[in-house]
């Protein structure tokens, strides 16, 4: 089978000056009809990439002295999850992916996604995300209180806070475990720092709460459909995420495939218009056991089958027909089609009487009489 590979190394070498947005793929033809495509997505592990964020640490072993060994763990963020969803071919149903506002401070979003598994079957999952502004405000308050006491480790945030609030610099470690300078807020400005920080973040959250809830629901569906873990070590994230997919892709260069496709096409036409009926041959028993294989071309010059018709016979027949129609046809005498009037006669003398006299005589005397006989009947 032909193996068409555009692995990560080859793509990075060919497109070294480009920002690659699509995942790399490796295609292998499993058989003449199906191929498997493996999509590869690599996570950017740099601090400011946004692909991952630190969630904690896990115990990975112990030293010879009996001390525990801890390793930091990270979770895939939205940019990485969306790249994985594109590689896996996850589709979201717009009719069942929506957000609603429960009350003034609560938003709920639902997402319904589906993807095709390597065996060709479909897999679906639905999830939801609820954001309560009251709970988020409490979380912000705790977060900035911890920062004001333990120190602000982010360099830009610490310098900005030092310009606005009183405090002092201390040696500390940032969230990546690196040594840095942290700024601790004095007690006199601590409450002001917390309130202003909460106000700024809550103002932004109130504008984006609905979108944030929808994003959270979608990311949960992606994690569930792909079976991703909640957290990974950096060593695990150095490996690319591979998503296999099986698709119907006939190899038209294979003669067997072309033959099968042609047969299928002919069968589909037969299914549409119906198969042509086969005319059975007449058995010899019905024809007396002999079949007359008379060929008329062999007897074309035989005088026994000569006809008296000439080549101009058709023309003669047409002239005769035309002359017959042109001749004047005798006109039949017209007959009087007027209805005949019934005649009435007098019972005594036999003279003809009119219809009115007949009717009057029947009513008066009970028999047909002429006017003269009616006078004598009085």
matplotlib code that plots the C-alpha trace (Angstrom):
import matplotlib.pyplot as plt

x = [0.0, 1.1, 2.0, 1.6, 3.2, 3.6, 5.0, 5.9, 9.6, 9.0, 6.4, 8.5, 11.5, 9.4, 7.4, 10.1, 9.1, 5.3, 3.0, 1.4, -2.3, -3.4, -2.3, 0.0, -1.4, -0.1, -2.3, -2.0, -4.2, -5.5, -7.1, -8.4, -11.4, -10.4, -7.6, -6.5, -5.5, -3.6, -3.7, -0.9, -1.1, 1.9, 1.5, 3.6, 5.2, 6.6, 5.5, 3.5, 2.1, -1.3, -1.6, -1.2, -1.5, -0.2, -2.6, -0.4, 2.1, 2.1, 4.4, 6.5, 8.7, 11.2, 15.0, 17.5, 17.3, 13.6, 12.5, 9.4, 9.9, 7.3, 6.7, 4.6, 1.5, -0.3, -3.6, -4.4, -5.9, -8.4, -6.0, -4.6, -8.1, -9.5, -6.6, -7.3, -11.0, -10.2, -7.9, -10.5, -13.3, -15.5, -18.8, -21.2, -24.9, -26.1, -29.6, -28.4, -25.4, -26.7, -26.6, -29.3, -29.4, -30.9, -31.0, -29.2, -25.9, -26.0, -25.3, -25.6, -24.4, -24.9, -22.8, -23.6, -20.7, -20.1, -17.1, -16.5, -14.5, -11.8, -14.1, -16.6, -19.2, -20.2, -19.7, -21.6, -21.4, -23.3, -22.1, -22.8, -21.0, -22.5, -21.0, -22.3, -21.0, -21.4, -19.2, -16.6, -16.4, -15.7, -12.9, -11.4, -11.4, -9.5, -7.0, -6.0, -5.9, -3.3, -1.3, -1.3, 0.1, 2.4, 3.5, 2.7, 5.1, 4.1, 6.7, 4.4, 1.6, 4.1, 5.6, 2.1, 1.0, 4.3, 3.4, -0.1, 0.2, 2.7, 4.6, 8.0, 9.9, 10.8, 12.5, 10.0, 9.3, 6.7, 4.1, 6.7, 9.0, 11.6, 13.1, 11.8, 11.1, 7.6, 5.8, 3.9, 1.2, 1.3, -1.5, -2.6, -3.3, -4.2, -8.0, -7.8, -5.8, -8.2, -11.3, -9.9, -8.7, -12.0, -13.9, -11.8, -12.1, -15.8, -16.5, -14.8, -16.5, -20.0, -19.4, -18.0, -19.8, -22.1, -19.2, -17.1, -19.8, -20.2, -16.5, -16.3, -19.1, -17.5, -14.1, -15.6, -17.2, -13.8, -12.1, -14.8, -14.9, -11.2, -10.7, -8.0, -6.7, -7.2, -3.5, -0.2, 3.5, 5.8, 7.4, 4.0, 3.2, 6.4, 4.8, 2.3, -1.4, -2.4, -6.0, -6.6, -9.5, -10.8, -12.4, -13.8, -11.3, -11.3, -8.0, -9.0, -5.7, -6.5, -8.2, -10.3, -11.7, -12.5, -14.3, -16.3, -17.2, -18.4, -20.4, -22.0, -22.8, -24.5, -26.5, -27.6, -29.0, -30.8, -32.3, -33.5, -35.0, -35.5, -33.5, -34.0, -36.1, -34.5, -36.4, -36.3, -35.7, -38.5, -37.8, -37.5, -40.5, -42.8, -41.6, -41.6, -38.0, -36.8, -35.9, -36.5, -33.4, -34.7, -32.5, -34.4, -31.2, -30.2, -33.4, -33.4, -32.9, -35.1, -38.0, -40.3, -40.4, -40.6, -43.3, -45.2, -44.8, -42.5, -40.4, -43.0, -46.0, -46.1, -46.2, -49.0, -51.0, -50.6, -51.8, -54.8, -55.8, -55.3, -57.4, -60.1, -60.3, -60.2, -63.1, -66.5, -68.6, -72.4, -74.5, -77.2, -80.7, -81.6, -84.6, -87.1, -86.4, -89.3, -91.4, -94.7, -97.9, -100.5, -103.8, -107.2, -110.4, -114.1, -115.6, -118.9, -117.9, -114.2, -113.3, -109.9, -110.2, -107.7, -106.1, -108.1, -111.4, -110.3, -109.6, -112.8, -114.8, -113.2, -113.9, -117.5, -118.7, -116.2, -115.3, -113.7, -116.3, -116.1, -117.9, -120.8, -121.2, -121.0, -124.1, -126.0, -125.0, -126.8]
y = [0.0, 3.5, 5.6, 9.3, 11.0, 14.7, 14.2, 17.1, 17.1, 17.3, 20.0, 22.1, 21.8, 22.7, 25.5, 26.8, 30.4, 29.9, 29.7, 26.3, 26.3, 22.9, 19.7, 17.3, 14.1, 10.7, 8.6, 4.9, 2.9, 0.0, -1.8, -0.8, 0.8, 2.4, 4.5, 5.5, 9.1, 9.9, 13.6, 14.9, 18.0, 19.2, 21.4, 24.6, 24.3, 27.8, 29.9, 32.5, 30.2, 29.8, 26.1, 24.8, 26.1, 24.8, 23.0, 21.5, 18.7, 15.0, 12.6, 10.6, 8.7, 8.9, 9.5, 7.1, 9.2, 8.7, 12.1, 12.4, 13.5, 15.9, 17.0, 19.9, 19.1, 21.1, 21.0, 21.8, 25.3, 26.5, 27.0, 23.5, 21.9, 23.6, 22.4, 18.9, 19.2, 20.3, 17.3, 14.9, 16.3, 17.1, 18.8, 20.7, 20.6, 24.3, 23.3, 21.8, 24.1, 27.3, 29.4, 30.7, 33.3, 31.8, 35.0, 38.4, 36.8, 33.2, 32.0, 28.4, 27.0, 23.6, 22.0, 18.9, 17.4, 14.4, 12.7, 9.6, 6.8, 4.9, 1.9, 4.2, 4.5, 7.9, 9.1, 11.9, 13.8, 16.7, 18.8, 22.2, 25.0, 27.4, 30.7, 32.4, 36.0, 35.9, 32.8, 34.3, 37.5, 35.5, 33.6, 36.8, 38.3, 35.3, 35.3, 38.9, 38.7, 35.9, 37.9, 41.0, 38.9, 36.4, 38.7, 39.5, 37.3, 38.4, 41.0, 43.4, 43.2, 43.7, 46.8, 48.3, 47.6, 49.1, 52.4, 52.6, 50.9, 50.9, 47.7, 46.1, 43.6, 40.1, 37.1, 34.4, 31.9, 32.3, 29.7, 28.1, 27.5, 30.0, 32.5, 36.1, 39.3, 39.5, 42.7, 42.5, 45.1, 46.9, 46.6, 50.2, 49.7, 46.0, 46.5, 49.1, 46.8, 43.9, 46.0, 47.6, 44.2, 42.6, 45.5, 45.5, 41.7, 41.6, 44.4, 42.4, 39.1, 40.6, 41.4, 38.0, 35.7, 34.2, 33.6, 32.2, 29.7, 28.6, 28.1, 26.1, 23.8, 23.2, 22.5, 19.9, 18.2, 18.1, 16.6, 13.9, 12.9, 12.6, 11.0, 13.5, 13.5, 16.4, 17.0, 16.0, 16.3, 18.2, 15.0, 13.7, 17.0, 16.8, 13.9, 15.0, 14.1, 11.6, 11.1, 8.2, 8.4, 5.8, 7.1, 5.5, 6.3, 3.9, 3.4, 4.0, 2.8, -0.7, -2.7, -4.6, -1.4, 0.0, -3.3, -3.2, 0.5, -0.2, -3.1, -1.1, 1.7, -0.7, -2.3, 1.1, 1.9, -1.5, -0.7, 2.7, 1.6, -2.1, -5.0, -5.8, -9.0, -11.9, -13.5, -17.2, -19.2, -21.3, -25.0, -27.4, -29.5, -26.6, -26.4, -30.0, -30.5, -28.6, -24.9, -23.2, -21.1, -19.3, -16.5, -14.2, -12.6, -15.9, -15.9, -12.3, -13.2, -16.3, -15.7, -17.8, -15.0, -12.1, -9.5, -7.6, -4.4, -1.9, 0.8, 3.3, 1.5, 3.8, 6.8, 5.3, 4.5, 8.1, 9.5, 7.2, 8.3, 12.0, 11.6, 9.9, 12.8, 15.4, 13.9, 15.4, 13.1, 12.9, 14.8, 12.9, 14.5, 16.4, 15.0, 17.0, 16.4, 18.4, 16.4, 15.0, 16.4, 13.8, 13.9, 13.5, 12.3, 12.5, 9.3, 9.8, 11.2, 10.5, 14.1, 15.5, 17.7, 20.0, 19.3, 22.0, 20.5, 17.1, 18.2, 20.1, 17.1, 14.7, 17.0, 17.7, 14.5, 11.9, 11.1, 12.9, 14.7, 17.4, 20.7, 19.5, 16.3, 18.0, 20.1, 17.0, 15.4, 18.0]
z = [0.0, -0.7, 2.3, 1.8, 4.9, 5.7, 9.1, 11.5, 10.6, 6.9, 7.2, 9.5, 7.1, 4.1, 5.7, 8.1, 7.5, 8.0, 11.0, 10.6, 11.6, 10.4, 12.0, 10.2, 8.7, 7.7, 5.3, 4.7, 2.4, 4.4, 1.5, -2.0, -0.4, 2.9, 4.2, 7.7, 8.4, 11.5, 12.4, 14.6, 16.9, 18.8, 21.9, 22.2, 25.7, 25.8, 28.8, 26.8, 24.1, 25.7, 24.8, 28.3, 31.9, 35.2, 37.4, 40.1, 40.7, 41.1, 42.9, 40.4, 42.8, 45.6, 45.9, 47.4, 50.5, 50.7, 49.6, 47.3, 43.7, 42.5, 38.9, 37.7, 35.7, 33.0, 31.3, 27.7, 27.2, 24.6, 21.7, 21.9, 22.5, 19.4, 17.3, 18.5, 17.8, 14.2, 13.7, 15.2, 13.0, 15.9, 14.8, 17.1, 16.6, 16.4, 17.5, 20.7, 21.4, 23.0, 26.1, 28.4, 31.2, 34.3, 36.4, 36.6, 37.7, 36.3, 32.8, 31.6, 28.2, 26.7, 23.9, 21.9, 19.8, 17.7, 16.0, 13.9, 15.5, 13.7, 13.2, 11.3, 14.1, 15.6, 19.1, 20.7, 24.0, 25.6, 28.5, 30.1, 31.9, 34.5, 35.5, 38.6, 38.9, 42.7, 43.0, 40.5, 42.5, 45.7, 43.8, 42.5, 46.0, 47.5, 44.6, 44.9, 48.7, 48.3, 45.8, 48.1, 51.0, 49.3, 46.6, 42.9, 40.9, 37.3, 36.3, 34.5, 37.1, 40.0, 38.4, 37.7, 41.3, 42.7, 40.9, 42.5, 45.9, 48.7, 49.3, 49.1, 46.9, 48.0, 46.5, 45.3, 42.6, 39.9, 38.8, 36.5, 39.5, 38.4, 40.8, 40.5, 42.4, 43.9, 45.1, 48.4, 49.1, 52.5, 54.9, 54.4, 50.6, 50.6, 50.8, 48.0, 45.8, 46.3, 45.7, 42.5, 41.2, 41.8, 40.2, 37.0, 36.5, 37.3, 34.9, 32.1, 33.2, 33.1, 29.5, 28.5, 30.9, 28.2, 25.8, 28.6, 29.6, 26.0, 25.6, 28.8, 27.6, 24.2, 25.7, 28.1, 25.1, 23.3, 26.3, 26.6, 23.0, 22.6, 26.0, 27.1, 30.6, 32.9, 33.4, 31.7, 32.6, 30.4, 29.3, 28.1, 26.4, 24.4, 22.4, 19.7, 20.1, 17.4, 16.3, 13.9, 11.4, 8.9, 5.7, 2.5, -0.2, -3.1, -4.9, -8.5, -9.9, -8.7, -11.6, -9.1, -7.6, -11.1, -11.9, -8.7, -9.1, -12.7, -11.6, -8.8, -11.3, -13.6, -10.8, -9.6, -13.1, -13.1, -9.7, -11.0, -14.3, -13.8, -15.3, -19.0, -19.3, -21.0, -23.9, -23.6, -26.8, -28.2, -27.4, -30.3, -29.1, -29.9, -33.5, -34.4, -33.6, -36.7, -36.9, -40.2, -40.8, -43.9, -45.1, -47.5, -48.9, -50.4, -52.6, -53.6, -57.3, -57.4, -59.8, -57.7, -55.2, -57.8, -57.4, -60.1, -58.2, -59.9, -58.4, -59.6, -58.1, -55.1, -57.4, -59.5, -56.3, -55.2, -58.6, -58.5, -55.0, -56.0, -59.2, -57.2, -54.7, -57.5, -59.4, -58.8, -56.7, -57.5, -55.0, -53.4, -53.6, -50.4, -48.6, -46.7, -43.1, -41.8, -39.4, -40.9, -39.4, -38.3, -40.2, -38.5, -40.3, -39.4, -38.2, -40.1, -43.5, -43.6, -44.4, -43.1, -40.1, -38.4, -35.0, -33.3, -34.7, -33.6, -30.1, -29.8, -31.1, -28.7, -25.7, -26.8, -28.4, -27.4, -31.1, -34.0, -36.2, -38.8, -38.3, -40.6, -38.7, -35.4, -36.3, -37.1, -33.8, -31.7]

ax = plt.figure().add_subplot(projection="3d")
ax.plot(x, y, z, "-o")
ax.set_aspect("equal")
plt.show()
